[in-house]
Amino acid sequence: MDKKLKELLEESIKLERNVGGIYLLFSELYEQDSGFWWKLHNEENNHAALLRSVLDVFIPFNQYPEKMICDSLEELQAANKYIEDVHIKFKDNHPDRDEAFRTAMEIENSAGELHFQDFMKSTNDNGIDEIFRKLNSEDIDHYNRIKFYRNKGNRPKVS
């Protein structure tokens, strides 16, 4: 396996888990929004599991959705560092509810998260890409869901 590809996947998995960790913290801090943040936490963990399957199952057979993975290790590392720092900061000094939403929207606009979302929204007919889109069809567009929930105060369905 290509060393750079493995590093990119591992850093991407770490990013999804870190984002999920922030959402888990928010679910614990904001009782009125707990279900919303918990759902996002689970979806980020699903993204990490999907990426793990690429690393463990698909790469050995040279079949994987190439465009699903951000190609800049430096950007992924910077995003992870930022999220880890925010998590530490917020664990010690709980942000107000509005700051939590702003931070979540900022995180969803980070390089790795945007790259994943762009892949999920694309319409490439490549067979392997389509399999991954179907596996993850419900777990997309976190930025807009966070923005809607924050601005409207409506609670999306939590299944």
C-alpha beads as a LAMMPS data file, in Angstrom:
LAMMPS data file: protein, C-alpha beads

159 atoms
158 bonds

1 atom types
1 bond types

-500.0 500.0 xlo xhi
-500.0 500.0 ylo yhi
-500.0 500.0 zlo zhi

Masses

1 110.0

Atoms # bond

1 1 1 0.000 0.000 0.000
2 1 1 1.159 3.485 -0.814
3 1 1 2.531 5.121 2.363
4 1 1 1.056 8.553 1.594
5 1 1 -2.398 7.097 0.956
6 1 1 -2.270 5.212 4.254
7 1 1 -1.266 8.398 6.097
8 1 1 -4.064 10.365 4.422
9 1 1 -6.630 7.742 5.380
10 1 1 -5.406 7.477 8.955
11 1 1 -5.459 11.257 9.363
12 1 1 -8.938 11.394 7.804
13 1 1 -10.188 8.735 10.223
14 1 1 -8.693 10.725 13.082
15 1 1 -10.467 13.860 11.823
16 1 1 -13.862 12.152 11.752
17 1 1 -13.333 10.793 15.257
18 1 1 -12.191 14.181 16.541
19 1 1 -15.247 15.893 15.081
20 1 1 -17.411 13.182 16.611
21 1 1 -15.723 13.852 19.952
22 1 1 -16.662 17.529 19.825
23 1 1 -20.272 16.622 19.063
24 1 1 -20.305 14.109 21.915
25 1 1 -19.102 16.848 24.266
26 1 1 -21.835 19.177 22.995
27 1 1 -24.446 16.452 23.524
28 1 1 -23.334 16.250 27.153
29 1 1 -23.215 20.030 27.676
30 1 1 -26.516 21.087 26.086
31 1 1 -29.411 18.998 27.325
32 1 1 -31.940 20.769 25.088
33 1 1 -29.871 19.840 22.010
34 1 1 -28.542 16.503 23.193
35 1 1 -30.295 14.361 20.572
36 1 1 -29.173 16.613 17.741
37 1 1 -25.497 16.530 18.760
38 1 1 -25.651 12.798 19.548
39 1 1 -26.903 12.049 16.026
40 1 1 -24.065 14.074 14.499
41 1 1 -21.590 12.318 16.800
42 1 1 -22.811 8.936 15.535
43 1 1 -22.655 10.067 11.912
44 1 1 -19.052 11.211 12.300
45 1 1 -18.207 7.817 13.788
46 1 1 -19.910 6.226 10.768
47 1 1 -17.709 8.334 8.494
48 1 1 -14.638 7.108 10.403
49 1 1 -15.807 3.498 10.048
50 1 1 -16.386 3.979 6.331
51 1 1 -12.867 5.348 5.922
52 1 1 -11.491 2.492 8.033
53 1 1 -13.152 0.029 5.642
54 1 1 -11.406 1.763 2.749
55 1 1 -8.079 1.304 4.523
56 1 1 -8.646 -2.258 5.690
57 1 1 -10.756 -3.797 2.940
58 1 1 -10.654 -1.862 -0.309
59 1 1 -7.070 -0.577 -0.543
60 1 1 -5.569 -4.099 -0.538
61 1 1 -7.589 -4.772 -3.713
62 1 1 -6.669 -1.412 -5.280
63 1 1 -10.323 -0.393 -5.308
64 1 1 -11.311 2.662 -3.368
65 1 1 -13.069 5.979 -3.898
66 1 1 -10.049 8.188 -4.617
67 1 1 -11.938 11.482 -4.470
68 1 1 -13.323 10.691 -1.018
69 1 1 -9.998 11.457 0.648
70 1 1 -8.448 14.905 0.994
71 1 1 -5.047 14.814 -0.696
72 1 1 -3.313 17.265 1.649
73 1 1 -1.841 15.628 4.718
74 1 1 -0.858 19.047 6.052
75 1 1 -4.430 20.354 5.859
76 1 1 -5.774 17.260 7.590
77 1 1 -3.152 17.510 10.336
78 1 1 -3.903 21.206 10.840
79 1 1 -7.640 20.503 11.056
80 1 1 -7.022 17.740 13.602
81 1 1 -4.769 19.956 15.697
82 1 1 -7.364 22.730 15.691
83 1 1 -10.190 20.379 16.694
84 1 1 -8.101 18.737 19.431
85 1 1 -7.228 22.184 20.836
86 1 1 -10.873 23.274 20.740
87 1 1 -11.945 20.079 22.477
88 1 1 -9.473 20.635 25.311
89 1 1 -10.495 24.277 25.623
90 1 1 -14.228 23.518 25.658
91 1 1 -13.865 20.660 28.125
92 1 1 -12.318 23.066 30.629
93 1 1 -14.292 26.195 29.726
94 1 1 -17.712 25.284 28.400
95 1 1 -18.721 27.520 25.511
96 1 1 -22.135 29.099 25.426
97 1 1 -24.644 27.400 23.149
98 1 1 -24.178 29.892 20.299
99 1 1 -20.399 29.461 20.347
100 1 1 -20.878 25.698 20.134
101 1 1 -22.962 26.111 16.960
102 1 1 -20.485 28.579 15.428
103 1 1 -17.601 26.225 16.178
104 1 1 -19.430 23.226 14.712
105 1 1 -20.161 25.159 11.517
106 1 1 -16.513 26.234 11.311
107 1 1 -15.374 22.640 11.767
108 1 1 -17.750 21.427 9.051
109 1 1 -16.136 23.965 6.730
110 1 1 -12.650 22.543 7.361
111 1 1 -10.743 20.975 4.483
112 1 1 -11.282 17.316 5.351
113 1 1 -14.962 17.676 6.166
114 1 1 -15.700 19.703 3.025
115 1 1 -13.821 17.203 0.903
116 1 1 -15.916 14.336 2.293
117 1 1 -19.162 16.287 1.735
118 1 1 -18.210 17.201 -1.839
119 1 1 -17.527 13.556 -2.602
120 1 1 -20.867 12.498 -1.124
121 1 1 -22.757 15.081 -3.196
122 1 1 -20.999 14.331 -6.493
123 1 1 -22.701 12.242 -9.131
124 1 1 -19.797 10.259 -10.524
125 1 1 -21.061 6.901 -11.767
126 1 1 -17.953 4.977 -10.734
127 1 1 -19.216 1.745 -9.128
128 1 1 -17.094 1.866 -5.976
129 1 1 -17.893 5.561 -5.420
130 1 1 -21.608 4.845 -5.699
131 1 1 -21.377 2.045 -3.111
132 1 1 -19.848 4.470 -0.607
133 1 1 -22.426 7.136 -1.341
134 1 1 -25.254 4.671 -0.715
135 1 1 -23.653 3.449 2.504
136 1 1 -23.482 6.999 3.777
137 1 1 -26.494 8.598 2.099
138 1 1 -28.189 9.828 5.284
139 1 1 -25.102 11.156 7.043
140 1 1 -24.301 14.212 4.930
141 1 1 -24.613 17.967 4.893
142 1 1 -23.816 18.569 8.544
143 1 1 -23.045 22.254 8.004
144 1 1 -26.524 23.044 6.672
145 1 1 -28.221 20.880 9.274
146 1 1 -26.339 22.653 12.070
147 1 1 -27.126 26.056 10.569
148 1 1 -30.817 25.209 10.172
149 1 1 -31.127 23.832 13.687
150 1 1 -29.346 26.842 15.165
151 1 1 -31.269 29.480 13.181
152 1 1 -34.737 27.987 13.316
153 1 1 -34.560 26.382 16.698
154 1 1 -36.354 23.421 15.183
155 1 1 -35.290 19.999 16.186
156 1 1 -34.583 17.668 13.293
157 1 1 -35.795 14.103 13.554
158 1 1 -33.479 11.910 15.549
159 1 1 -33.833 8.302 14.533

Bonds

1 1 1 2
2 1 2 3
3 1 3 4
4 1 4 5
5 1 5 6
6 1 6 7
7 1 7 8
8 1 8 9
9 1 9 10
10 1 10 11
11 1 11 12
12 1 12 13
13 1 13 14
14 1 14 15
15 1 15 16
16 1 16 17
17 1 17 18
18 1 18 19
19 1 19 20
20 1 20 21
21 1 21 22
22 1 22 23
23 1 23 24
24 1 24 25
25 1 25 26
26 1 26 27
27 1 27 28
28 1 28 29
29 1 29 30
30 1 30 31
31 1 31 32
32 1 32 33
33 1 33 34
34 1 34 35
35 1 35 36
36 1 36 37
37 1 37 38
38 1 38 39
39 1 39 40
40 1 40 41
41 1 41 42
42 1 42 43
43 1 43 44
44 1 44 45
45 1 45 46
46 1 46 47
47 1 47 48
48 1 48 49
49 1 49 50
50 1 50 51
51 1 51 52
52 1 52 53
53 1 53 54
54 1 54 55
55 1 55 56
56 1 56 57
57 1 57 58
58 1 58 59
59 1 59 60
60 1 60 61
61 1 61 62
62 1 62 63
63 1 63 64
64 1 64 65
65 1 65 66
66 1 66 67
67 1 67 68
68 1 68 69
69 1 69 70
70 1 70 71
71 1 71 72
72 1 72 73
73 1 73 74
74 1 74 75
75 1 75 76
76 1 76 77
77 1 77 78
78 1 78 79
79 1 79 80
80 1 80 81
81 1 81 82
82 1 82 83
83 1 83 84
84 1 84 85
85 1 85 86
86 1 86 87
87 1 87 88
88 1 88 89
89 1 89 90
90 1 90 91
91 1 91 92
92 1 92 93
93 1 93 94
94 1 94 95
95 1 95 96
96 1 96 97
97 1 97 98
98 1 98 99
99 1 99 100
100 1 100 101
101 1 101 102
102 1 102 103
103 1 103 104
104 1 104 105
105 1 105 106
106 1 106 107
107 1 107 108
108 1 108 109
109 1 109 110
110 1 110 111
111 1 111 112
112 1 112 113
113 1 113 114
114 1 114 115
115 1 115 116
116 1 116 117
117 1 117 118
118 1 118 119
119 1 119 120
120 1 120 121
121 1 121 122
122 1 122 123
123 1 123 124
124 1 124 125
125 1 125 126
126 1 126 127
127 1 127 128
128 1 128 129
129 1 129 130
130 1 130 131
131 1 131 132
132 1 132 133
133 1 133 134
134 1 134 135
135 1 135 136
136 1 136 137
137 1 137 138
138 1 138 139
139 1 139 140
140 1 140 141
141 1 141 142
142 1 142 143
143 1 143 144
144 1 144 145
145 1 145 146
146 1 146 147
147 1 147 148
148 1 148 149
149 1 149 150
150 1 150 151
151 1 151 152
152 1 152 153
153 1 153 154
154 1 154 155
155 1 155 156
156 1 156 157
157 1 157 158
158 1 158 159
